[in-house]
Amino acid sequence: MTETYGKIEKYTEIAYYILLVWFLAYRTFFNTMFRKDFGIKRVEGAETAWLVLMAALILFKLLKLQYYSRAEIAVSCILILLGILVRRTSDTYWILMFPLLTVGAKKVPFDRILKLFLITVGGMLAVTVAAACAGLITNLVYLQPEADGSLRVRSAYGTTYPTTFSEFVFFLSCAWLYLRRKKLNLVDLVLCGAVGVFLKIKCDAKTDALCMLLLAAVTGWIMVRGKLPEKAREIFRRLSAVLIAAMPLMAGWIILAARYYNPDNPLLSRINTILNTRLSLGKKGFRKYGLSLLGTTVKYKTTGGKLEEVKNYFNLDSSYLMILINFGILMFLVLLALFVWSSYRAREEQDVLLLLLLTVIAAESFMENRLIQAQYDIFLLIFFASLRQEGGRAFCMLELPRSTAQEGAEAEKGEGV
């Protein structure tokens, strides 16, 4: 019986991997110029089939394998129901894929998810870059004028926009560093720094270039922290509590700054210029679409996938503004709560690297809008996936911290204080 159950678990895990690779390949493909150059359109039947199969897999895990706790069932229902409702109100087909993919990751080792992410997305990105460099697909090169009359050269390397390429590189780097958490060395640090410089020079992707330098700093910290005096590590542990609130602090700031942006205010006007008009565009979004619990359909007009100038350009580049306005207050709050809880759990489990990576991702999301897209931000799946610590113990982010759970169990047995 145990052997049969083990085989069922194994095949269930394999089924999830197949659906994960399907999702990653499908969504990544539509961010490359292969789609435009060869005139390939979305296949709605494929999307529907994916949703049905993933929903069936989740139901099997719930009813047959009984994987989910009551708290996890509650969170799952909230996420999936929100996904269904927001898909209708926002007219965004992929928004339901995110909660299903996240909930379906229950009891799936996160390290294996990261490896598949690196192989699938990293492999497709490598093929895309090679095809663009060989002239097989369009390599969009943007020439943007500077104030001094010079031109900024920004290459997309076969993707639909230079920052699309840089965002793939950034999240792939996060996945790579977490997989190598036990053996990070000087090579990883130098590579992160070199990639950051490359992204700035070739793509002029300032945000992702800066975030790559932050990843280099994170790598350096992980390398030296074990050699620091105990007192220094204790100071960092106390200060690290602030990192738990990194995402709500950054989200709150840019939302308020955009909501109350006034071009006549010299300070806000200067900040808006530094942030590449994100405040003024956010203000336009609030004025045009307002706020709602379940979001609304937003009409974006961007230069992605083409070199022609776009009249009345409009985009919500910040993840926090995009999620709040496009996908609604409820989705924004739920996502924020899950990331804050995951940061808290990472700190409680003493997973310093994960805590720092989530903080850098929060910083990247301040300027870029990929936080909720799992073909970029694979760390969305940590909410239900199994993470493994040095001692070999697997845990799920949605579980109570170890000490709290143990105390609760003891109290139920009458063994508590």
C-alpha positions, 0 to 999 in steps of 0.5 A, a space after each residue: 500500500 505504501 509502495 503504491 502510494 509512493 508511486 502515485 505521489 511520484 507520478 503526480 509530481 511528474 504531472 506537475 513538472 509537465 504542466 510547469 514546463 508547458 506553462 513556462 515554454 508557452 508564456 516565454 515564447 510569447 515574449 520573443 520575436 519568434 511570435 511576431 516574425 512567424 505570425 504565431 498567435 495565442 492558442 486559446 484551446 491550449 490555454 483552456 486545456 492547461 487550466 483544466 489539467 492543472 485544476 484536475 491535478 489540484 483536486 487529485 492532490 486535495 481529495 486523493 492525496 490529502 496534501 493540503 491543511 485547512 489553512 492551505 485550503 483556505 488560501 487556495 480557495 481565495 487565490 483561485 476564486 480571485 483568479 477566476 473573478 479577476 480574469 473576467 474583470 481585467 480581461 487578462 487570460 494568464 492571471 488565472 494561471 498564476 494561482 493554479 500554478 502556485 497552489 499546484 506546487 504543493 509538496 513539489 521540491 522548490 529546487 526542482 522547480 528552479 532547475 526546470 525554470 533554468 532549463 526551460 526559460 534559460 534554454 529558450 532565452 539562449 536560443 532566442 539570443 542566438 537566433 537574433 544574433 544570427 539574423 533568424 529573428 528580429 533583434 530590436 535595437 532602440 535608439 533613444 535621444 539623451 538630453 545632451 544630444 547623444 543616443 542611447 542604444 538598447 538591444 532586445 536580443 530577440 525578445 520584445 523589449 530590452 527590459 524584457 531580456 534584462 528581466 529574464 536575466 535577473 530572475 534566472 540569476 536569482 534562481 541560479 543563486 538560490 540553487 547554489 546557496 550552499 556553495 556560492 563563491 567569488 565566481 558567482 559574485 563576479 558574474 552577477 556584477 559583470 552581467 549587471 554592467 552588460 545589461 546597463 551598457 547593451 540594454 540600458 536596463 538601469 533597474 535590472 543592472 542595479 539589481 544584479 549589482 545588489 545580487 552581487 552584494 548579496 552573494 558577497 554577504 552570504 560568503 562572508 557572514 559565516 566568518 563574521 563575529 557572532 555579535 555582528 551576525 546578531 546585529 544583522 539578524 535584528 536589522 533583518 526584521 526590517 526586510 520583512 516589510 520591504 515590499 509593503 514599504 516600497 509598494 506603499 511609497 510608489 502608490 501614494 507618490 503616484 496617487 498624489 503626484 503633482 507636476 507643479 511640485 518640484 520634488 515630485 517632478 524631479 523624482 518622476 524624471 528619475 523614475 522615468 515617468 512612472 509617477 505621472 503614468 501611475 497618476 494617469 492610471 488612477 485618473 483614468 481607471 480608478 481603484 476597484 476590488 477586482 480590477 478592471 481592463 487596462 488598455 496599454 500602449 507600449 513600444 514592445 515588439 516594434 520600433 515605431 513611436 507610439 502615440 499616447 504611450 501608456 504603461 504601468 511599469 511598477 508591479 505594485 501600480 499595475 497589480 493594484 489598478 489592473 488586478 484590483 485591491 484584493 489581489 494586491 493585498 493577498 499577494 502582498 500578504 503572501 510575500 510578507 509571510 514568506 519573508 517572515 518564514 525565511 527569516 524564522 527558518 534562518 534562510 538568509 539568502 531567500 530573505 535577501 532575494 525576496 527583498 531584491 525582487 521587491 526592489 526590482 518590482 518597484 520599477 518593473 511589472 513582472 512580480 506576478 508573472 511566473 515565467 519571470 518571477 518563479 519565486 511566486 511558487 514558494 508559497 506552496 512548494 517544499 523548501 529544504 533546509 541544511 538539516 534535510 527538513 522540508 517545510 512549506 511557507 504556509 506552515 506555522 513556524 516550527 516553534 509555534 507549531 510545536 507549542 500548539 501541538 503540546 498545548 493540545 496534548 496538555 503538555 504545554 506550560 
